């Protein structure tokens, strides 16, 4: 089963979320697999949500500010739906 392509084919949008940095993250590999096969089927550009490109802090409150959170996730979903 090829889950990413089947999933995006159902909702015609693709959002990849990961708690790793934007640069050199595994989300790029996922998108490079999905994009060529799903480009014409999507209703919006592929979007990814990752941490900011900063080192992950040890402090819990700072870590919450860096990692993807509910607000950023909802914002990304709304951007995809409005597109």
N, CA, C and O atoms as a printed pandas DataFrame, in Angstrom:
     atom_number atom_name residue_name chain_id  residue_number  x_coord  y_coord  z_coord
0              1         N          UNK        A               1    0.854   -1.185    0.000
1              2        CA          UNK        A               1    0.000    0.000    0.000
2              3         C          UNK        A               1    0.892    1.238    0.000
3              4         O          UNK        A               1    1.857    1.315    0.760
4              5         N          UNK        A               2    0.574    2.181   -0.833
5              6        CA          UNK        A               2    1.344    3.414   -0.929
6              7         C          UNK        A               2    0.552    4.516   -0.236
7              8         O          UNK        A               2   -0.166    5.276   -0.886
8              9         N          UNK        A               3    0.686    4.599    1.074
9             10        CA          UNK        A               3   -0.184    5.454    1.878
10            11         C          UNK        A               3   -0.155    6.939    1.508
11            12         O          UNK        A               3   -1.227    7.527    1.371
12            13         N          UNK        A               4    1.006    7.580    1.337
13            14        CA          UNK        A               4    0.953    9.030    1.047
14            15         C          UNK        A               4    0.136    9.360   -0.193
15            16         O          UNK        A               4   -0.664   10.295   -0.165
16            17         N          UNK        A               5    0.315    8.620   -1.276
17            18        CA          UNK        A               5   -0.424    8.923   -2.488
18            19         C          UNK        A               5   -1.909    8.625   -2.317
19            20         O          UNK        A               5   -2.741    9.394   -2.798
20            21         N          UNK        A               6   -2.262    7.536   -1.650
21            22        CA          UNK        A               6   -3.671    7.218   -1.443
22            23         C          UNK        A               6   -4.328    8.242   -0.538
23            24         O          UNK        A               6   -5.478    8.616   -0.766
24            25         N          UNK        A               7   -3.628    8.697    0.472
25            26        CA          UNK        A               7   -4.191    9.676    1.398
26            27         C          UNK        A               7   -4.435   11.009    0.706
27            28         O          UNK        A               7   -5.524   11.568    0.832
28            29         N          UNK        A               8   -3.459   11.530   -0.018
29            30        CA          UNK        A               8   -3.640   12.815   -0.678
30            31         C          UNK        A               8   -4.685   12.720   -1.773
31            32         O          UNK        A               8   -5.350   13.714   -2.064
32            33         N          UNK        A               9   -4.856   11.541   -2.399
33            34        CA          UNK        A               9   -5.857   11.374   -3.434
34            35         C          UNK        A               9   -7.264   11.487   -2.882
35            36         O          UNK        A               9   -8.201   11.813   -3.610
36            37         N          UNK        A              10   -7.408   11.221   -1.609
37            38        CA          UNK        A              10   -8.717   11.299   -0.968
38            39         C          UNK        A              10   -9.124   12.738   -0.691
39            40         O          UNK        A              10  -10.272   13.112   -0.929
40            41         N          UNK        A              11   -8.200   13.549   -0.193
41            42        CA          UNK        A              11   -8.553   14.914    0.193
42            43         C          UNK        A              11   -7.967   15.975   -0.741
43            44         O          UNK        A              11   -8.276   17.157   -0.586
44            45         N          UNK        A              12   -7.141   15.587   -1.694
45            46        CA          UNK        A              12   -6.578   16.473   -2.710
46            47         C          UNK        A              12   -5.687   17.576   -2.145
47            48         O          UNK        A              12   -5.471   18.604   -2.787
48            49         N          UNK        A              13   -5.178   17.351   -0.943
49            50        CA          UNK        A              13   -4.234   18.259   -0.321
50            51         C          UNK        A              13   -3.206   17.430    0.425
51            52         O          UNK        A              13   -3.472   16.288    0.797
52            53         N          UNK        A              14   -2.037   18.001    0.643
53            54        CA          UNK        A              14   -0.988   17.248    1.320
54            55         C          UNK        A              14   -0.262   18.161    2.302
55            56         O          UNK        A              14    0.300   19.186    1.915
56            57         N          UNK        A              15   -0.280   17.777    3.566
57            58        CA          UNK        A              15    0.451   18.478    4.621
58            59         C          UNK        A              15    1.301   17.439    5.332
59            60         O          UNK        A              15    0.782   16.442    5.834
60            61         N          UNK        A              16    2.607   17.673    5.375
61            62        CA          UNK        A              16    3.526   16.770    6.061
62            63         C          UNK        A              16    4.031   17.490    7.298
63            64         O          UNK        A              16    4.572   18.592    7.205
64            65         N          UNK        A              17    3.854   16.866    8.462
65            66        CA          UNK        A              17    4.246   17.472    9.736
66            67         C          UNK        A              17    5.339   16.633   10.369
67            68         O          UNK        A              17    5.242   15.407   10.435
68            69         N          UNK        A              18    6.384   17.310   10.835
69            70        CA          UNK        A              18    7.485   16.615   11.498
70            71         C          UNK        A              18    8.105   17.531   12.538
71            72         O          UNK        A              18    8.178   18.744   12.346
72            73         N          UNK        A              19    8.548   16.948   13.632
73            74        CA          UNK        A              19    9.191   17.711   14.688
74            75         C          UNK        A              19   10.683   17.862   14.487
75            76         O          UNK        A              19   11.437   17.907   15.459
76            77         N          UNK        A              20   11.121   17.940   13.245
77            78        CA          UNK        A              20   12.531   18.120   12.916
78            79         C          UNK        A              20   12.679   19.454   12.192
79            80         O          UNK        A              20   11.677   20.097   11.878
80            81         N          UNK        A              21   13.892   19.871   11.926
81            82        CA          UNK        A              21   14.116   21.167   11.295
82            83         C          UNK        A              21   13.673   21.164    9.837
83            84         O          UNK        A              21   13.518   20.104    9.231
84            85         N          UNK        A              22   13.471   22.343    9.284
85            86        CA          UNK        A              22   13.050   22.527    7.898
86            87         C          UNK        A              22   14.144   22.042    6.942
87            88         O          UNK        A              22   13.866   21.349    5.963
88            89         N          UNK        A              23   15.379   22.414    7.238
89            90        CA          UNK        A              23   16.505   22.087    6.369
90            91         C          UNK        A              23   16.941   20.640    6.567
91            92         O          UNK        A              23   17.109   20.179    7.696
92            93         N          UNK        A              24   17.120   19.938    5.467
93            94        CA          UNK        A              24   17.621   18.557    5.467
94            95         C          UNK        A              24   16.790   17.630    6.347
95            96         O          UNK        A              24   17.343   16.809    7.078
96            97         N          UNK        A              25   15.479   17.753    6.282
97            98        CA          UNK        A              25   14.622   16.898    7.103
98            99         C          UNK        A              25   14.039   15.757    6.271
99           100         O          UNK        A              25   14.106   15.771    5.042
100          101         N          UNK        A              26   13.483   14.798    6.943
101          102        CA          UNK        A              26   12.886   13.647    6.278
102          103         C          UNK        A              26   11.645   14.049    5.479
103          104         O          UNK        A              26   11.256   13.346    4.546
104          105         N          UNK        A              27   11.026   15.172    5.837
105          106        CA          UNK        A              27    9.850   15.624    5.090
106          107         C          UNK        A              27   10.189   15.886    3.629
107          108         O          UNK        A              27    9.336   15.703    2.760
108          109         N          UNK        A              28   11.410   16.309    3.343
109          110        CA          UNK        A              28   11.818   16.512    1.950
110          111         C          UNK        A              28   11.775   15.217    1.164
111          112         O          UNK        A              28   11.373   15.203    0.001
112          113         N          UNK        A              29   12.183   14.145    1.786
113          114        CA          UNK        A              29   12.148   12.852    1.113
114          115         C          UNK        A              29   10.714   12.422    0.833
115          116         O          UNK        A              29   10.419   11.888   -0.236
116          117         N          UNK        A              30    9.838   12.651    1.776
117          118        CA          UNK        A              30    8.426   12.317    1.573
118          119         C          UNK        A              30    7.863   13.143    0.423
119          120         O          UNK        A              30    7.197   12.610   -0.465
120          121         N          UNK        A              31    8.133   14.443    0.444
121          122        CA          UNK        A              31    7.606   15.316   -0.601
122          123         C          UNK        A              31    8.201   15.004   -1.966
123          124         O          UNK        A              31    7.511   15.105   -2.980
124          125         N          UNK        A              32    9.467   14.629   -2.002
125          126        CA          UNK        A              32   10.074   14.304   -3.294
126          127         C          UNK        A              32    9.492   13.020   -3.866
127          128         O          UNK        A              32    9.565   12.794   -5.074
128          129         N          UNK        A              33    8.922   12.188   -3.029
129          130        CA          UNK        A              33    8.249   10.977   -3.498
130          131         C          UNK        A              33    6.823   11.280   -3.941
131          132         O          UNK        A              33    6.367   10.768   -4.963
132          133         N          UNK        A              34    6.127   12.101   -3.186
133          134        CA          UNK        A              34    4.721   12.388   -3.461
134          135         C          UNK        A              34    4.556   13.354   -4.629
135          136         O          UNK        A              34    3.669   13.158   -5.460
136          137         N          UNK        A              35    5.371   14.371   -4.712
137          138        CA          UNK        A              35    5.176   15.446   -5.687
138          139         C          UNK        A              35    5.103   14.989   -7.142
139          140         O          UNK        A              35    4.163   15.374   -7.837
140          141         N          UNK        A              36    6.033   14.198   -7.633
141          142        CA          UNK        A              36    5.959   13.833   -9.051
142          143         C          UNK        A              36    4.712   13.023   -9.407
143          144         O          UNK        A              36    4.169   13.161  -10.503
144          145         N          UNK        A              37    4.267   12.189   -8.490
145          146        CA          UNK        A              37    3.128   11.321   -8.778
146          147         C          UNK        A              37    1.792   11.983   -8.500
147          148         O          UNK        A              37    0.779   11.581   -9.072
148          149         N          UNK        A              38    1.763   12.986   -7.637
149          150        CA          UNK        A              38    0.488   13.544   -7.207
150          151         C          UNK        A              38    0.267   14.982   -7.645
151          152         O          UNK        A              38   -0.790   15.542   -7.358
152          153         N          UNK        A              39    1.203   15.589   -8.315
153          154        CA          UNK        A              39    1.134   17.017   -8.634
154          155         C          UNK        A              39   -0.169   17.408   -9.323
155          156         O          UNK        A              39   -0.800   18.389   -8.929
156          157         N          UNK        A              40   -0.571   16.679  -10.320
157          158        CA          UNK        A              40   -1.771   17.042  -11.076
158          159         C          UNK        A              40   -3.071   16.760  -10.331
159          160         O          UNK        A              40   -4.110   17.317  -10.684
160          161         N          UNK        A              41   -3.035   15.911   -9.314
161          162        CA          UNK        A              41   -4.234   15.577   -8.554
162          163         C          UNK        A              41   -4.500   16.522   -7.392
163          164         O          UNK        A              41   -5.609   16.547   -6.859
164          165         N          UNK        A              42   -3.503   17.299   -6.990
165          166        CA          UNK        A              42   -3.649   18.152   -5.812
166          167         C          UNK        A              42   -4.371   19.451   -6.152
167          168         O          UNK        A              42   -4.209   20.006   -7.239
168          169         N          UNK        A              43   -5.176   19.926   -5.191
169          170        CA          UNK        A              43   -5.878   21.200   -5.330
170          171         C          UNK        A              43   -5.099   22.356   -4.714
171          172         O          UNK        A              43   -5.498   23.511   -4.863
172          173         N          UNK        A              44   -4.017   22.074   -4.038
173          174        CA          UNK        A              44   -3.206   23.106   -3.375
174          175         C          UNK        A              44   -1.753   22.639   -3.392
175          176         O          UNK        A              44   -1.480   21.447   -3.534
176          177         N          UNK        A              45   -0.825   23.578   -3.247
177          178        CA          UNK        A              45    0.587   23.168   -3.177
178          179         C          UNK        A              45    0.841   22.284   -1.960
179          180         O          UNK        A              45    0.158   22.396   -0.943
180          181         N          UNK        A              46    1.811   21.424   -2.076
181          182        CA          UNK        A              46    2.188   20.590   -0.937
182          183         C          UNK        A              46    2.780   21.496    0.131
183          184         O          UNK        A              46    3.592   22.373   -0.163
184          185         N          UNK        A              47    2.371   21.279    1.356
185          186        CA          UNK        A              47    2.816   22.129    2.473
186          187         C          UNK        A              47    3.484   21.245    3.501
187          188         O          UNK        A              47    3.059   20.112    3.725
188          189         N          UNK        A              48    4.521   21.755    4.121
189          190        CA          UNK        A              48    5.121   21.022    5.231
190          191         C          UNK        A              48    5.260   21.921    6.436
191          192         O          UNK        A              48    5.490   23.125    6.324
192          193         N          UNK        A              49    5.116   21.308    7.579
193          194        CA          UNK        A              49    5.195   22.007    8.858
194          195         C          UNK        A              49    6.272   21.326    9.683
195          196         O          UNK        A              49    6.151   20.152   10.033
196          197         N          UNK        A              50    7.322   22.066    9.991
197          198        CA          UNK        A              50    8.441   21.526   10.765
198          199         C          UNK        A              50    8.809   22.521   11.856
199          200         O          UNK        A              50    8.164   23.558   12.011
200          201         N          UNK        A              51    9.844   22.196   12.602
201          202        CA          UNK        A              51   10.334   23.155   13.582
202          203         C          UNK        A              51   11.029   24.297   12.853
203          204         O          UNK        A              51   11.354   24.190   11.670
204          205         N          UNK        A              52   11.249   25.373   13.562
205          206        CA          UNK        A              52   12.027   26.469   12.993
206          207         C          UNK        A              52   13.470   25.996   12.860
207          208         O          UNK        A              52   13.886   25.078   13.565
208          209         N          UNK        A              53   14.219   26.599   11.983
209          210        CA          UNK        A              53   15.609   26.201   11.781
210          211         C          UNK        A              53   16.508   26.758   12.891
211          212         O          UNK        A              53   17.357   27.618   12.657
212          213         N          UNK        A              54   16.301   26.255   14.065
213          214        CA          UNK        A              54   17.113   26.610   15.233
214          215         C          UNK        A              54   17.389   25.324   16.013
215          216         O          UNK        A              54   16.641   24.357   15.873
216          217         N          UNK        A              55   18.423   25.291   16.813
217          218        CA          UNK        A              55   18.643   24.112   17.662
218          219         C          UNK        A              55   17.477   23.938   18.636
219          220         O          UNK        A              55   16.928   24.925   19.126
220          221         N          UNK        A              56   17.104   22.714   18.915
221          222        CA          UNK        A              56   16.019   22.435   19.859
222          223         C          UNK        A              56   16.512   22.737   21.270
223          224         O          UNK        A              56   17.479   22.132   21.734
224          225         N          UNK        A              57   15.851   23.672   21.954
225          226        CA          UNK        A              57   16.291   24.028   23.311
226          227         C          UNK        A              57   15.883   22.964   24.331
227          228         O          UNK        A              57   14.947   22.197   24.103
228          229         N          UNK        A              58   16.593   22.931   25.452
229          230        CA          UNK        A              58   16.269   22.003   26.528
230          231         C          UNK        A              58   15.152   22.539   27.410
231          232         O          UNK        A              58   14.392   21.759   27.985
232          233         N          UNK        A              59   15.042   23.840   27.522
233          234        CA          UNK        A              59   14.006   24.453   28.340
234          235         C          UNK        A              59   12.630   24.118   27.757
235          236         O          UNK        A              59   12.402   24.281   26.558
236          237         N          UNK        A              60   11.718   23.650   28.610
237          238        CA          UNK        A              60   10.411   23.181   28.138
238          239         C          UNK        A              60    9.597   24.283   27.466
239          240         O          UNK        A              60    8.968   24.039   26.437
240          241         N          UNK        A              61    9.598   25.490   28.031
241          242        CA          UNK        A              61    8.796   26.557   27.430
242          243         C          UNK        A              61    9.387   27.020   26.098
243          244         O          UNK        A              61    8.646   27.360   25.176
244          245         N          UNK        A              62   10.710   27.033   25.995
245          246        CA          UNK        A              62   11.342   27.383   24.727
246          247         C          UNK        A              62   11.121   26.284   23.681
247          248         O          UNK        A              62   10.936   26.565   22.497
248          249         N          UNK        A              63   11.144   25.042   24.139
249          250        CA          UNK        A              63   10.920   23.929   23.228
250          251         C          UNK        A              63    9.510   24.007   22.629
251          252         O          UNK        A              63    9.322   23.731   21.444
252          253         N          UNK        A              64    8.533   24.379   23.439
253          254        CA          UNK        A              64    7.155   24.516   22.946
254          255         C          UNK        A              64    7.049   25.597   21.875
255          256         O          UNK        A              64    6.231   25.495   20.961
256          257         N          UNK        A              65    7.873   26.627   21.990
257          258        CA          UNK        A              65    7.839   27.711   21.007
258          259         C          UNK        A              65    8.463   27.294   19.676
259          260         O          UNK        A              65    8.134   27.865   18.636
260          261         N          UNK        A              66    9.349   26.319   19.696
261          262        CA          UNK        A              66   10.070   25.910   18.492
262          263         C          UNK        A              66    9.349   24.776   17.754
263          264         O          UNK        A              66    9.253   24.795   16.526
264          265         N          UNK        A              67    8.850   23.804   18.492
265          266        CA          UNK        A              67    8.216   22.639   17.859
266          267         C          UNK        A              67    6.871   22.999   17.245
267          268         O          UNK        A              67    6.224   23.942   17.700
268          269         N          UNK        A              68    6.433   22.262   16.215
269          270        CA          UNK        A              68    5.097   22.498   15.665
270          271         C          UNK        A              68    4.050   22.313   16.765
271          272         O          UNK        A              68    4.097   21.348   17.529
272          273         N          UNK        A              69    3.119   23.240   16.831
273          274        CA          UNK        A              69    2.084   23.167   17.862
274          275         C          UNK        A              69    0.702   23.222   17.205
275          276         O          UNK        A              69    0.586   23.311   15.983
276          277         N          UNK        A              70   -0.322   23.169   18.024
277          278        CA          UNK        A              70   -1.691   23.135   17.516
278          279         C          UNK        A              70   -2.009   24.383   16.698
279          280         O          UNK        A              70   -2.649   24.286   15.651
280          281         N          UNK        A              71   -1.576   25.542   17.155
281          282        CA          UNK        A              71   -1.869   26.783   16.432
282          283         C          UNK        A              71   -1.233   26.784   15.042
283          284         O          UNK        A              71   -1.879   27.138   14.056
284          285         N          UNK        A              72    0.022   26.389   14.973
285          286        CA          UNK        A              72    0.702   26.353   13.668
286          287         C          UNK        A              72    0.087   25.286   12.763
287          288         O          UNK        A              72   -0.012   25.480   11.551
288          289         N          UNK        A              73   -0.324   24.164   13.348
289          290        CA          UNK        A              73   -0.959   23.099   12.581
290          291         C          UNK        A              73   -2.299   23.583   12.016
291          292         O          UNK        A              73   -2.586   23.377   10.837
292          293         N          UNK        A              74   -3.109   24.217   12.848
293          294        CA          UNK        A              74   -4.402   24.740   12.385
294          295         C          UNK        A              74   -4.215   25.793   11.296
295          296         O          UNK        A              74   -4.971   25.824   10.325
296          297         N          UNK        A              75   -3.215   26.651   11.453
297          298        CA          UNK        A              75   -2.935   27.677   10.449
298          299         C          UNK        A              75   -2.551   27.041    9.105
299          300         O          UNK        A              75   -3.001   27.492    8.052
300          301         N          UNK        A              76   -1.725   26.001    9.148
301          302        CA          UNK        A              76   -1.316   25.319    7.917
302          303         C          UNK        A              76   -2.507   24.647    7.241
303          304         O          UNK        A              76   -2.635   24.695    6.018
304          305         N          UNK        A              77   -3.373   24.023    8.028
305          306        CA          UNK        A              77   -4.575   23.392    7.484
306          307         C          UNK        A              77   -5.484   24.429    6.836
307          308         O          UNK        A              77   -5.995   24.210    5.737
308          309         N          UNK        A              78   -5.689   25.563    7.515
309          310        CA          UNK        A              78   -6.544   26.617    6.974
310          311         C          UNK        A              78   -5.980   27.166    5.677
311          312         O          UNK        A              78   -6.738   27.431    4.744
312          313         N          UNK        A              79   -4.661   27.344    5.595
313          314        CA          UNK        A              79   -4.032   27.824    4.355
314          315         C          UNK        A              79   -4.290   26.859    3.205
315          316         O          UNK        A              79   -4.554   27.281    2.079
316          317         N          UNK        A              80   -4.213   25.569    3.492
317          318        CA          UNK        A              80   -4.464   24.577    2.457
318          319         C          UNK        A              80   -5.927   24.573    2.020
319          320         O          UNK        A              80   -6.220   24.424    0.834
320          321         N          UNK        A              81   -6.834   24.736    2.960
321          322        CA          UNK        A              81   -8.252   24.707    2.634
322          323         C          UNK        A              81   -8.699   25.944    1.878
323          324         O          UNK        A              81   -9.595   25.868    1.037
324          325         N          UNK        A              82   -8.083   27.085    2.167
325          326        CA          UNK        A              82   -8.449   28.344    1.512
326          327         C          UNK        A              82   -7.887   28.409    0.111
327          328         O          UNK        A              82   -8.468   29.066   -0.753
328          329         N          UNK        A              83   -6.783   27.754   -0.134
329          330        CA          UNK        A              83   -6.112   27.854   -1.427
330          331         C          UNK        A              83   -7.041   27.495   -2.568
331          332         O          UNK        A              83   -6.634   27.527   -3.729
